[in-house]
Amino acid sequence: MSADDSSRSHCPQREKANLHPGQIVLDAQVKRRTSSQKKADDSRAKDLSDACTAVVQQGCTRILEMEATMEVEQATQDTVKAKPVKPKPKPKGRQGRPTNISDLPRGEVANIEVEAHHVTADNFLGSSNKPPR
């Protein structure tokens, strides 16, 4: 039977192809309606179009209301003076911390205590160019 199945084509048989040749044309024709059916269809179409225009009108009024509130908000924002932005405070150094000797000017340096040792500016700077150990 597999040989018979492969030999058959998928085209309709000849007697069925010509059985109703004008059926396509008949299906494409619009059926005639009575006047009451036409009135019912027209009223249904009018109701749908009225509903669509009502929805569009509601959308337009909503947008107009939003625009009006935005105008009021912008007007109030323009009249209110804007607050200036304050810079962030920088952290301050701790009080009582020993001062770095290299930052101090030479003429004003007298005696400075560093880690419980008594150091003078003359001894620290000295006459030699070598740094103290």
Summary of the structure (lengths in Angstrom):
residues: 133
radius of gyration: 50.1
end to end distance: 111.4
largest distance: 129.0
contacts: 176
relative contact order: 0.04
helix: 52%
strand: 6%
